[in-house]
Amino acid sequence: MSITAARPFKGRQYSGEVILTAVRSYLRYPLAYEHVAELLAERGLAVDASCIWRWVQAYAAELNKRCRPHLKATNKSYRVDETYIEVKGQEKYLYRAVDSTGQTIDFLLRAKRDAAAAERFFRKVFRSSHNPIPRVINVDKNPAYPAAIRALKREGLLPRRVRLRQCKYLNNIVEQDHRSVKKRTWLAKGYGSFQSAWRTLEGIETVNMIRKGRVRWVTKDDVSAQARFVAKLFGIAA
């Protein structure tokens, strides 16, 4: 079912408020789909866990898309690393970047852990108008990162003045930040397809960006404001 800009919940059995509550709860907290279904049941709403899965598949990526124009710029000290995600019994790689304060810069799921995947991730990062060109990029000893950065500098997409620093201990910030995603993906016990994994991760990462205060005029400590912001993105009045 397609999602239109003006009527994102057209044709759904439940209201937008119910759908967004379920989707945001799943993406924000370490809950399984069955847990979210039980929480709705406590409120007198009989929703099957498979229905909530379909809502997440439909609205997680849409949330990411609608949230992007509202992001604040991060600082220019990047920490980049990848963590594995299990898809159909195989390891895939979630590339992630945060700044020196822990704000999420960007993310991308790739099938392989190589220079091509790293380059694809950096292209996504640097083509976003909300991500400033970094002063320094901190990475671990993975040889894929220097190869990707050299390619982007030769192409002119990344200025030559940008420094690449391979120092594992400086990447503790991003390695610790992986936990917020891993706690969520662990409950999924692996994903059935690459696309379902990616759509779910888009939502998890976006909700984390909102939670950490990267959205303009929404502070990281104001949970109510965060919920209102998500509702407003989908045209639901507070």
NUZA-853032 format. One line per 5 residues: number of its first residue (from 1); for each residue x, y, z of N, C-alpha, C, O. Coordinates in nm, 2 decimals. Layout:
REM residues N
NUM> X:Y:Z:X:Y:Z:X:Y:Z:X:Y:Z ~ ...
REM end
This chain:
REM residues 238
1> 0.09:-0.12:0.00:0.00:0.00:0.00:0.09:0.12:0.00:0.17:0.14:0.09 ~ 0.07:0.21:-0.10:0.15:0.33:-0.11:0.12:0.43:0.00:0.01:0.44:0.04 ~ 0.22:0.52:0.03:0.20:0.62:0.13:0.21:0.75:0.06:0.31:0.79:-0.01 ~ 0.10:0.83:0.06:0.10:0.96:0.00:0.14:1.07:0.10:0.13:1.05:0.22 ~ 0.18:1.18:0.05:0.23:1.29:0.14:0.12:1.34:0.22:0.13:1.37:0.34
6> 0.00:1.36:0.16:-0.11:1.42:0.23:-0.19:1.33:0.32:-0.24:1.37:0.42 ~ -0.20:1.20:0.27:-0.28:1.10:0.35:-0.20:0.97:0.37:-0.23:0.87:0.30 ~ -0.11:0.98:0.46:-0.02:0.86:0.48:-0.08:0.74:0.53:-0.03:0.63:0.52 ~ -0.20:0.75:0.59:-0.27:0.64:0.65:-0.40:0.60:0.58:-0.48:0.52:0.63 ~ -0.41:0.64:0.46:-0.53:0.61:0.38:-0.54:0.46:0.35:-0.44:0.40:0.31
11> -0.66:0.41:0.38:-0.68:0.26:0.36:-0.64:0.17:0.47:-0.66:0.05:0.47 ~ -0.59:0.23:0.58:-0.55:0.15:0.69:-0.67:0.12:0.78:-0.76:0.21:0.80 ~ -0.67:0.01:0.85:-0.78:-0.03:0.94:-0.78:0.05:1.06:-0.88:0.09:1.12 ~ -0.66:0.09:1.11:-0.64:0.17:1.24:-0.60:0.31:1.21:-0.55:0.34:1.10 ~ -0.62:0.39:1.31:-0.59:0.53:1.29:-0.44:0.56:1.29:-0.36:0.47:1.33
16> -0.40:0.67:1.24:-0.26:0.71:1.23:-0.20:0.72:1.37:-0.08:0.68:1.38 ~ -0.28:0.76:1.47:-0.22:0.77:1.60:-0.18:0.63:1.66:-0.08:0.62:1.72 ~ -0.27:0.53:1.63:-0.24:0.39:1.68:-0.12:0.34:1.60:-0.03:0.28:1.66 ~ -0.11:0.36:1.47:0.00:0.31:1.39:0.13:0.37:1.43:0.23:0.30:1.45 ~ 0.13:0.50:1.45:0.26:0.57:1.49:0.30:0.53:1.63:0.42:0.51:1.65
21> 0.21:0.51:1.72:0.24:0.47:1.85:0.31:0.33:1.85:0.41:0.31:1.92 ~ 0.25:0.24:1.77:0.31:0.11:1.76:0.45:0.11:1.70:0.54:0.05:1.74 ~ 0.46:0.18:1.59:0.58:0.19:1.51:0.69:0.26:1.59:0.81:0.20:1.60 ~ 0.66:0.37:1.65:0.76:0.44:1.73:0.81:0.36:1.85:0.92:0.36:1.89 ~ 0.71:0.29:1.92:0.75:0.21:2.03:0.84:0.09:1.99:0.94:0.07:2.06
26> 0.82:0.03:1.88:0.90:-0.08:1.84:1.04:-0.03:1.80:1.14:-0.09:1.84 ~ 1.05:0.09:1.73:1.18:0.14:1.69:1.26:0.20:1.80:1.38:0.20:1.80 ~ 1.19:0.25:1.90:1.26:0.32:2.01:1.30:0.23:2.12:1.41:0.25:2.18 ~ 1.23:0.13:2.16:1.25:0.05:2.28:1.29:-0.09:2.24:1.25:-0.14:2.14 ~ 1.36:-0.16:2.33:1.39:-0.30:2.30:1.27:-0.40:2.32:1.26:-0.47:2.42
31> 1.18:-0.39:2.23:1.06:-0.47:2.23:1.05:-0.55:2.10:1.09:-0.51:2.00 ~ 0.99:-0.67:2.12:0.96:-0.76:2.00:0.82:-0.71:1.96:0.75:-0.64:2.02 ~ 0.79:-0.76:1.84:0.66:-0.72:1.78:0.55:-0.78:1.87:0.44:-0.71:1.89 ~ 0.57:-0.89:1.93:0.47:-0.95:2.02:0.45:-0.86:2.14:0.33:-0.85:2.20 ~ 0.56:-0.80:2.19:0.54:-0.71:2.31:0.46:-0.58:2.27:0.37:-0.54:2.35
36> 0.48:-0.53:2.16:0.40:-0.41:2.11:0.26:-0.45:2.10:0.17:-0.37:2.14 ~ 0.23:-0.57:2.04:0.09:-0.62:2.03:0.02:-0.63:2.17:-0.09:-0.59:2.18 ~ 0.10:-0.67:2.27:0.05:-0.68:2.40:0.02:-0.55:2.46:-0.08:-0.53:2.53 ~ 0.10:-0.45:2.44:0.08:-0.31:2.49:-0.05:-0.25:2.43:-0.12:-0.18:2.50 ~ -0.07:-0.28:2.30:-0.19:-0.23:2.24:-0.31:-0.30:2.29:-0.42:-0.25:2.31
41> -0.30:-0.43:2.32:-0.41:-0.51:2.38:-0.45:-0.46:2.51:-0.57:-0.46:2.55 ~ -0.35:-0.41:2.59:-0.39:-0.35:2.72:-0.48:-0.23:2.70:-0.55:-0.19:2.80 ~ -0.47:-0.17:2.59:-0.56:-0.05:2.56:-0.68:-0.09:2.48:-0.75:0.00:2.42 ~ -0.71:-0.22:2.47:-0.83:-0.26:2.41:-0.82:-0.27:2.26:-0.92:-0.27:2.19 ~ -0.70:-0.28:2.20:-0.68:-0.28:2.06:-0.62:-0.42:2.02:-0.51:-0.45:2.06
46> -0.69:-0.50:1.95:-0.65:-0.63:1.91:-0.57:-0.62:1.78:-0.63:-0.61:1.67 ~ -0.44:-0.61:1.78:-0.36:-0.60:1.66:-0.26:-0.72:1.66:-0.18:-0.74:1.76 ~ -0.25:-0.79:1.56:-0.16:-0.90:1.55:-0.02:-0.85:1.53:0.01:-0.75:1.47 ~ 0.08:-0.93:1.58:0.22:-0.89:1.57:0.26:-0.88:1.42:0.35:-0.79:1.39 ~ 0.21:-0.96:1.34:0.25:-0.95:1.19:0.20:-0.82:1.13:0.26:-0.77:1.04
51> 0.09:-0.77:1.18:0.04:-0.64:1.13:0.13:-0.53:1.17:0.16:-0.44:1.09 ~ 0.18:-0.53:1.30:0.28:-0.43:1.34:0.41:-0.44:1.26:0.47:-0.34:1.22 ~ 0.45:-0.56:1.22:0.57:-0.58:1.13:0.54:-0.51:1.00:0.63:-0.44:0.95 ~ 0.42:-0.52:0.95:0.39:-0.46:0.82:0.39:-0.31:0.83:0.44:-0.23:0.74 ~ 0.34:-0.26:0.95:0.35:-0.11:0.97:0.49:-0.06:0.98:0.52:0.04:0.92
56> 0.57:-0.13:1.05:0.72:-0.09:1.05:0.78:-0.09:0.92:0.85:0.00:0.88 ~ 0.75:-0.19:0.84:0.81:-0.20:0.70:0.76:-0.08:0.62:0.83:-0.03:0.53 ~ 0.64:-0.04:0.64:0.58:0.07:0.56:0.62:0.21:0.61:0.65:0.29:0.52 ~ 0.64:0.23:0.74:0.65:0.36:0.79:0.79:0.39:0.84:0.82:0.51:0.86 ~ 0.88:0.29:0.87:1.01:0.32:0.92:1.09:0.40:0.82:1.15:0.50:0.86
61> 1.10:0.36:0.70:1.17:0.43:0.59:1.11:0.56:0.57:1.18:0.66:0.54 ~ 0.97:0.57:0.57:0.90:0.70:0.55:0.94:0.80:0.66:0.95:0.92:0.63 ~ 0.95:0.75:0.78:0.99:0.84:0.89:1.13:0.89:0.87:1.15:1.01:0.89 ~ 1.22:0.81:0.82:1.36:0.86:0.79:1.35:0.97:0.68:1.42:1.07:0.70 ~ 1.28:0.94:0.58:1.26:1.04:0.47:1.21:1.17:0.52:1.26:1.28:0.48
66> 1.10:1.17:0.60:1.04:1.29:0.64:1.12:1.37:0.75:1.10:1.49:0.76 ~ 1.20:1.29:0.82:1.28:1.35:0.93:1.40:1.43:0.87:1.44:1.53:0.93 ~ 1.46:1.38:0.76:1.58:1.44:0.71:1.59:1.59:0.70:1.69:1.65:0.74 ~ 1.48:1.66:0.64:1.49:1.80:0.63:1.50:1.88:0.76:1.53:2.00:0.76 ~ 1.47:1.81:0.87:1.47:1.88:1.00:1.60:1.86:1.08:1.60:1.90:1.20
71> 1.70:1.80:1.03:1.82:1.76:1.10:1.91:1.89:1.12:1.92:1.97:1.03 ~ 1.97:1.90:1.23:2.07:2.00:1.26:2.21:1.94:1.21:2.23:1.82:1.20 ~ 2.30:2.03:1.18:2.43:1.99:1.14:2.51:1.94:1.26:2.49:1.98:1.37 ~ 2.59:1.84:1.24:2.68:1.79:1.34:2.81:1.86:1.34:2.82:1.96:1.27 ~ 2.90:1.83:1.43:3.03:1.89:1.42:3.12:1.82:1.32:3.07:1.72:1.25
76> 3.24:1.86:1.30:3.32:1.81:1.18:3.43:1.71:1.22:3.52:1.68:1.15 ~ 3.41:1.65:1.34:3.50:1.54:1.38:3.42:1.41:1.37:3.34:1.38:1.46 ~ 3.45:1.33:1.27:3.37:1.21:1.24:3.44:1.09:1.31:3.56:1.08:1.31 ~ 3.35:1.00:1.35:3.39:0.87:1.40:3.32:0.76:1.31:3.19:0.76:1.32 ~ 3.39:0.68:1.24:3.32:0.59:1.14:3.36:0.45:1.18:3.47:0.41:1.21
81> 3.26:0.36:1.17:3.28:0.22:1.20:3.17:0.14:1.14:3.07:0.20:1.10 ~ 3.18:0.01:1.14:3.07:-0.08:1.09:3.05:-0.19:1.20:3.14:-0.23:1.27 ~ 2.92:-0.24:1.20:2.89:-0.35:1.29:2.81:-0.44:1.20:2.74:-0.41:1.11 ~ 2.81:-0.57:1.24:2.74:-0.67:1.16:2.60:-0.69:1.20:2.56:-0.67:1.32 ~ 2.51:-0.72:1.10:2.37:-0.74:1.12:2.34:-0.88:1.05:2.38:-0.89:0.93
86> 2.27:-0.97:1.11:2.24:-1.10:1.05:2.12:-1.09:0.97:2.01:-1.05:1.01 ~ 2.14:-1.13:0.84:2.03:-1.13:0.74:2.03:-1.27:0.68:2.12:-1.31:0.61 ~ 1.92:-1.35:0.69:1.91:-1.48:0.64:2.03:-1.57:0.67:2.08:-1.64:0.59 ~ 2.08:-1.56:0.80:2.18:-1.64:0.85:2.32:-1.59:0.80:2.42:-1.66:0.83 ~ 2.33:-1.48:0.73:2.46:-1.43:0.69:2.49:-1.29:0.75:2.39:-1.22:0.78
91> 2.61:-1.26:0.76:2.65:-1.13:0.82:2.65:-1.02:0.71:2.72:-1.03:0.61 ~ 2.57:-0.91:0.73:2.58:-0.79:0.65:2.63:-0.68:0.74:2.65:-0.70:0.86 ~ 2.66:-0.57:0.68:2.74:-0.47:0.76:2.67:-0.33:0.76:2.64:-0.28:0.65 ~ 2.64:-0.29:0.88:2.58:-0.15:0.90:2.69:-0.05:0.92:2.76:-0.05:1.03 ~ 2.72:0.03:0.82:2.82:0.14:0.83:2.75:0.26:0.90:2.64:0.30:0.87
96> 2.82:0.31:1.00:2.77:0.42:1.09:2.87:0.52:1.11:2.99:0.49:1.12 ~ 2.83:0.65:1.12:2.92:0.76:1.15:2.85:0.85:1.26:2.73:0.88:1.25 ~ 2.93:0.88:1.36:2.88:0.98:1.46:2.99:1.09:1.47:3.10:1.07:1.43 ~ 2.95:1.20:1.53:3.05:1.30:1.56:3.11:1.28:1.70:3.08:1.19:1.77 ~ 3.20:1.38:1.74:3.27:1.36:1.86:3.18:1.37:1.98:3.22:1.33:2.09
101> 3.06:1.42:1.97:2.96:1.42:2.08:2.87:1.31:2.08:2.78:1.29:2.17 ~ 2.88:1.22:1.98:2.79:1.10:1.97:2.67:1.12:1.89:2.59:1.03:1.88 ~ 2.65:1.24:1.82:2.54:1.26:1.74:2.55:1.17:1.61:2.66:1.17:1.55 ~ 2.45:1.11:1.57:2.45:1.02:1.45:2.46:1.11:1.33:2.38:1.21:1.31 ~ 2.56:1.08:1.24:2.57:1.16:1.12:2.50:1.09:1.01:2.42:1.15:0.94
106> 2.53:0.96:0.99:2.46:0.88:0.88:2.48:0.74:0.90:2.56:0.70:0.99 ~ 2.42:0.65:0.82:2.42:0.51:0.83:2.39:0.45:0.69:2.32:0.51:0.61 ~ 2.44:0.32:0.67:2.41:0.25:0.55:2.43:0.11:0.57:2.54:0.07:0.62 ~ 2.34:0.02:0.52:2.36:-0.12:0.53:2.41:-0.17:0.40:2.36:-0.14:0.29 ~ 2.52:-0.25:0.40:2.59:-0.30:0.28:2.61:-0.45:0.30:2.62:-0.50:0.41
111> 2.61:-0.52:0.19:2.63:-0.67:0.19:2.77:-0.71:0.22:2.79:-0.82:0.28 ~ 2.87:-0.63:0.19:3.01:-0.66:0.21:3.08:-0.56:0.29:3.04:-0.45:0.31 ~ 3.20:-0.60:0.34:3.28:-0.51:0.42:3.41:-0.49:0.34:3.51:-0.56:0.37 ~ 3.41:-0.40:0.24:3.52:-0.38:0.16:3.53:-0.23:0.12:3.45:-0.15:0.16 ~ 3.62:-0.20:0.03:3.65:-0.06:-0.01:3.53:0.00:-0.08:3.49:0.11:-0.06
116> 3.46:-0.09:-0.17:3.35:-0.04:-0.24:3.23:0.00:-0.15:3.16:0.10:-0.17 ~ 3.21:-0.09:-0.05:3.10:-0.06:0.05:3.13:0.07:0.13:3.04:0.15:0.15 ~ 3.26:0.08:0.17:3.30:0.20:0.25:3.28:0.33:0.16:3.24:0.43:0.21 ~ 3.32:0.32:0.03:3.31:0.43:-0.06:3.16:0.47:-0.08:3.12:0.59:-0.08 ~ 3.08:0.37:-0.09:2.93:0.39:-0.11:2.88:0.47:0.01:2.79:0.56:0.00
121> 2.92:0.42:0.13:2.87:0.49:0.25:2.92:0.63:0.26:2.84:0.72:0.29 ~ 3.04:0.66:0.23:3.09:0.80:0.23:3.02:0.89:0.13:3.00:1.00:0.16 ~ 2.99:0.83:0.02:2.92:0.91:-0.08:2.78:0.95:-0.03:2.74:1.07:-0.05 ~ 2.72:0.86:0.04:2.59:0.89:0.10:2.60:1.00:0.20:2.52:1.10:0.21 ~ 2.71:0.99:0.28:2.73:1.09:0.39:2.76:1.23:0.33:2.69:1.33:0.37
126> 2.85:1.24:0.23:2.89:1.37:0.18:2.79:1.43:0.09:2.80:1.55:0.06 ~ 2.70:1.36:0.03:2.60:1.42:-0.06:2.48:1.47:0.02:2.40:1.54:-0.05 ~ 2.47:1.45:0.14:2.37:1.51:0.22:2.40:1.65:0.26:2.51:1.68:0.32 ~ 2.31:1.74:0.24:2.33:1.88:0.27:2.33:1.91:0.42:2.38:2.01:0.47 ~ 2.29:1.81:0.50:2.28:1.82:0.64:2.41:1.78:0.71:2.42:1.80:0.83
131> 2.50:1.72:0.64:2.62:1.66:0.70:2.74:1.75:0.65:2.77:1.76:0.53 ~ 2.80:1.82:0.74:2.91:1.91:0.71:3.04:1.83:0.66:3.06:1.71:0.70 ~ 3.11:1.89:0.57:3.24:1.82:0.53:3.33:1.81:0.65:3.35:1.92:0.72 ~ 3.38:1.70:0.68:3.46:1.68:0.81:3.59:1.75:0.81:3.65:1.77:0.70 ~ 3.64:1.78:0.93:3.78:1.82:0.94:3.87:1.70:0.95:3.98:1.70:0.90
136> 3.82:1.60:1.02:3.90:1.48:1.04:3.80:1.36:1.05:3.69:1.37:1.10 ~ 3.84:1.25:0.99:3.76:1.12:0.99:3.84:1.02:1.07:3.95:0.98:1.03 ~ 3.79:0.98:1.18:3.86:0.88:1.27:3.80:0.74:1.23:3.68:0.72:1.24 ~ 3.89:0.64:1.20:3.85:0.51:1.17:3.94:0.41:1.24:4.04:0.45:1.30 ~ 3.91:0.28:1.23:3.99:0.18:1.28:4.09:0.14:1.18:4.12:0.21:1.08
141> 4.15:0.02:1.19:4.26:-0.02:1.10:4.21:-0.09:0.98:4.29:-0.15:0.90 ~ 4.08:-0.09:0.95:4.02:-0.15:0.83:4.08:-0.08:0.71:4.06:0.04:0.69 ~ 4.15:-0.16:0.62:4.22:-0.10:0.51:4.12:-0.04:0.40:4.16:0.03:0.31 ~ 3.99:-0.08:0.42:3.90:-0.03:0.32:3.87:0.12:0.33:3.84:0.18:0.23 ~ 3.89:0.17:0.45:3.86:0.32:0.47:3.96:0.41:0.39:3.92:0.50:0.32
146> 4.09:0.39:0.41:4.19:0.47:0.33:4.17:0.46:0.18:4.18:0.56:0.11 ~ 4.14:0.34:0.13:4.12:0.32:-0.01:4.00:0.40:-0.06:4.00:0.46:-0.16 ~ 3.89:0.40:0.02:3.77:0.47:-0.02:3.79:0.62:-0.01:3.75:0.70:-0.10 ~ 3.86:0.67:0.09:3.89:0.81:0.10:3.98:0.86:-0.01:3.95:0.97:-0.07 ~ 4.08:0.79:-0.05:4.17:0.82:-0.16:4.09:0.84:-0.29:4.11:0.93:-0.37
151> 3.99:0.74:-0.31:3.91:0.75:-0.43:3.82:0.87:-0.43:3.81:0.94:-0.54 ~ 3.77:0.91:-0.32:3.68:1.02:-0.32:3.76:1.15:-0.33:3.71:1.25:-0.39 ~ 3.88:1.16:-0.28:3.96:1.28:-0.30:4.01:1.29:-0.44:4.01:1.41:-0.49 ~ 4.04:1.18:-0.51:4.08:1.19:-0.65:3.96:1.24:-0.73:3.98:1.32:-0.83 ~ 3.85:1.20:-0.70:3.73:1.24:-0.77:3.69:1.39:-0.74:3.62:1.45:-0.82
156> 3.73:1.44:-0.63:3.70:1.58:-0.59:3.58:1.59:-0.50:3.53:1.70:-0.47 ~ 3.52:1.48:-0.47:3.40:1.48:-0.38:3.44:1.52:-0.24:3.36:1.58:-0.17 ~ 3.56:1.49:-0.20:3.61:1.52:-0.07:3.74:1.60:-0.08:3.83:1.56:-0.15 ~ 3.74:1.72:-0.01:3.86:1.80:-0.02:3.99:1.73:0.03:3.98:1.65:0.12 ~ 4.10:1.76:-0.02:4.22:1.69:0.02:4.27:1.73:0.16:4.35:1.66:0.22
161> 4.22:1.84:0.21:4.25:1.89:0.34:4.19:1.80:0.45:4.24:1.81:0.57 ~ 4.09:1.72:0.42:4.03:1.64:0.52:4.13:1.53:0.56:4.18:1.46:0.48 ~ 4.14:1.52:0.69:4.24:1.42:0.75:4.18:1.29:0.78:4.07:1.29:0.84 ~ 4.24:1.18:0.74:4.20:1.05:0.78:4.29:1.00:0.89:4.41:1.00:0.88 ~ 4.23:0.96:1.01:4.31:0.92:1.12:4.27:0.78:1.16:4.16:0.76:1.20
166> 4.36:0.68:1.15:4.34:0.55:1.19:4.39:0.52:1.33:4.50:0.50:1.36 ~ 4.29:0.53:1.43:4.33:0.51:1.57:4.21:0.45:1.64:4.10:0.52:1.66 ~ 4.22:0.33:1.67:4.10:0.25:1.72:4.04:0.32:1.85:3.92:0.32:1.86 ~ 4.13:0.36:1.95:4.07:0.41:2.07:3.99:0.53:2.06:3.90:0.56:2.14 ~ 4.01:0.61:1.95:3.93:0.73:1.93:3.79:0.70:1.88:3.71:0.78:1.87
171> 3.78:0.57:1.83:3.65:0.53:1.78:3.56:0.47:1.89:3.46:0.41:1.86 ~ 3.60:0.48:2.02:3.52:0.42:2.12:3.37:0.48:2.12:3.28:0.41:2.16 ~ 3.36:0.61:2.08:3.23:0.67:2.08:3.13:0.60:1.99:3.02:0.57:2.03 ~ 3.18:0.57:1.87:3.09:0.50:1.77:3.07:0.36:1.81:2.96:0.30:1.79 ~ 3.17:0.29:1.86:3.16:0.15:1.90:3.06:0.14:2.02:2.98:0.04:2.02
176> 3.06:0.23:2.11:2.96:0.23:2.22:2.82:0.26:2.17:2.72:0.21:2.21 ~ 2.82:0.35:2.07:2.69:0.39:2.01:2.62:0.27:1.93:2.50:0.27:1.92 ~ 2.70:0.18:1.89:2.64:0.06:1.82:2.54:-0.01:1.91:2.45:-0.07:1.86 ~ 2.56:0.00:2.04:2.48:-0.08:2.13:2.33:-0.04:2.12:2.25:-0.13:2.13 ~ 2.30:0.09:2.09:2.16:0.13:2.08:2.09:0.06:1.97:1.97:0.03:1.97
181> 2.17:0.03:1.86:2.11:-0.04:1.75:2.11:-0.19:1.77:2.01:-0.26:1.74 ~ 2.22:-0.24:1.83:2.24:-0.39:1.84:2.13:-0.44:1.94:2.08:-0.56:1.93 ~ 2.10:-0.37:2.04:1.99:-0.41:2.14:1.86:-0.44:2.06:1.79:-0.53:2.10 ~ 1.83:-0.35:1.97:1.71:-0.36:1.89:1.72:-0.48:1.79:1.62:-0.56:1.78 ~ 1.83:-0.49:1.72:1.84:-0.60:1.62:1.85:-0.74:1.68:1.82:-0.84:1.62
186> 1.91:-0.74:1.80:1.92:-0.87:1.87:1.79:-0.93:1.89:1.77:-1.06:1.88 ~ 1.69:-0.86:1.93:1.55:-0.91:1.95:1.49:-0.97:1.82:1.41:-1.05:1.83 ~ 1.53:-0.91:1.71:1.48:-0.96:1.58:1.53:-1.10:1.55:1.47:-1.17:1.46 ~ 1.64:-1.14:1.61:1.69:-1.28:1.58:1.73:-1.29:1.44:1.71:-1.40:1.38 ~ 1.77:-1.19:1.37:1.81:-1.19:1.23:1.69:-1.15:1.15:1.57:-1.15:1.19
191> 1.72:-1.11:1.02:1.61:-1.06:0.93:1.60:-1.15:0.82:1.69:-1.22:0.78 ~ 1.47:-1.15:0.76:1.45:-1.25:0.65:1.49:-1.20:0.52:1.51:-1.29:0.43 ~ 1.52:-1.07:0.50:1.57:-1.02:0.37:1.65:-0.90:0.40:1.63:-0.83:0.50 ~ 1.73:-0.86:0.30:1.81:-0.74:0.31:1.72:-0.62:0.32:1.75:-0.53:0.39 ~ 1.62:-0.62:0.23:1.53:-0.50:0.23:1.45:-0.48:0.36:1.44:-0.37:0.41
196> 1.40:-0.59:0.42:1.33:-0.57:0.55:1.43:-0.53:0.66:1.39:-0.45:0.74 ~ 1.55:-0.58:0.65:1.65:-0.53:0.75:1.68:-0.38:0.73:1.68:-0.31:0.83 ~ 1.70:-0.34:0.61:1.73:-0.20:0.58:1.62:-0.11:0.62:1.64:0.00:0.68 ~ 1.49:-0.14:0.58:1.38:-0.06:0.62:1.37:-0.04:0.77:1.34:0.07:0.82 ~ 1.38:-0.15:0.84:1.38:-0.15:0.99:1.49:-0.07:1.05:1.46:0.01:1.14
201> 1.61:-0.08:1.00:1.72:-0.01:1.05:1.71:0.14:1.02:1.75:0.22:1.10 ~ 1.65:0.18:0.91:1.63:0.32:0.88:1.54:0.38:0.99:1.57:0.49:1.04 ~ 1.44:0.31:1.04:1.36:0.36:1.14:1.43:0.36:1.28:1.41:0.46:1.35 ~ 1.50:0.26:1.31:1.57:0.25:1.44:1.67:0.37:1.45:1.68:0.44:1.55 ~ 1.75:0.39:1.34:1.85:0.49:1.34:1.78:0.63:1.35:1.83:0.72:1.41
206> 1.67:0.65:1.27:1.61:0.78:1.27:1.55:0.81:1.41:1.57:0.93:1.46 ~ 1.49:0.72:1.48:1.44:0.74:1.61:1.55:0.77:1.71:1.53:0.85:1.80 ~ 1.66:0.71:1.69:1.78:0.74:1.77:1.83:0.88:1.75:1.87:0.95:1.84 ~ 1.83:0.92:1.62:1.87:1.06:1.60:1.78:1.16:1.67:1.83:1.26:1.72 ~ 1.65:1.13:1.66:1.55:1.22:1.73:1.58:1.21:1.88:1.58:1.32:1.95
211> 1.60:1.10:1.93:1.62:1.08:2.08:1.75:1.15:2.12:1.75:1.21:2.23 ~ 1.85:1.16:2.04:1.98:1.22:2.08:1.98:1.37:2.06:2.07:1.44:2.09 ~ 1.87:1.42:2.00:1.86:1.57:1.99:1.91:1.63:1.86:1.95:1.74:1.86 ~ 1.92:1.55:1.75:1.97:1.60:1.63:1.86:1.68:1.55:1.90:1.75:1.45 ~ 1.74:1.67:1.59:1.63:1.74:1.52:1.62:1.88:1.58:1.63:1.90:1.70
216> 1.60:1.98:1.49:1.59:2.12:1.54:1.47:2.13:1.63:1.36:2.08:1.60 ~ 1.49:2.21:1.74:1.38:2.25:1.83:1.32:2.13:1.91:1.22:2.14:1.97 ~ 1.39:2.01:1.91:1.34:1.90:1.99:1.46:1.85:2.07:1.56:1.80:2.01 ~ 1.46:1.87:2.20:1.57:1.84:2.28:1.57:1.69:2.32:1.47:1.62:2.31 ~ 1.69:1.64:2.35:1.71:1.50:2.37:1.64:1.45:2.50:1.61:1.33:2.51
221> 1.61:1.54:2.59:1.54:1.50:2.72:1.39:1.51:2.72:1.32:1.47:2.81 ~ 1.34:1.56:2.61:1.19:1.59:2.60:1.12:1.48:2.52:1.11:1.49:2.40 ~ 1.09:1.37:2.59:1.02:1.26:2.52:0.89:1.30:2.46:0.86:1.25:2.35 ~ 0.81:1.38:2.53:0.68:1.42:2.47:0.70:1.50:2.35:0.63:1.48:2.25 ~ 0.80:1.59:2.34:0.83:1.67:2.22:0.87:1.58:2.11:0.84:1.60:1.99
226> 0.94:1.47:2.14:0.99:1.38:2.03:0.87:1.31:1.97:0.86:1.29:1.85 ~ 0.77:1.26:2.06:0.65:1.20:2.01:0.57:1.29:1.93:0.52:1.25:1.82 ~ 0.56:1.42:1.97:0.48:1.52:1.90:0.55:1.55:1.76:0.48:1.57:1.66 ~ 0.68:1.55:1.76:0.75:1.57:1.63:0.72:1.47:1.53:0.69:1.49:1.41 ~ 0.72:1.34:1.57:0.70:1.23:1.48:0.55:1.24:1.43:0.52:1.22:1.31
231> 0.46:1.27:1.52:0.32:1.28:1.48:0.30:1.39:1.38:0.23:1.38:1.28 ~ 0.37:1.50:1.40:0.36:1.62:1.31:0.41:1.59:1.17:0.36:1.63:1.07 ~ 0.52:1.51:1.17:0.57:1.47:1.04:0.47:1.40:0.95:0.47:1.41:0.83 ~ 0.37:1.33:1.02:0.27:1.25:0.94:0.13:1.33:0.95:0.03:1.26:0.92 ~ 0.14:1.45:0.98:0.01:1.53:0.97:-0.08:1.51:1.08:-0.20:1.54:1.07
236> -0.04:1.46:1.20:-0.13:1.43:1.31:-0.11:1.55:1.41:0.00:1.57:1.46 ~ -0.22:1.61:1.45:-0.21:1.73:1.54:-0.18:1.67:1.68:-0.22:1.57:1.72 ~ -0.10:1.76:1.76:-0.07:1.72:1.89:-0.19:1.72:1.98:-0.18:1.69:2.10
REM end
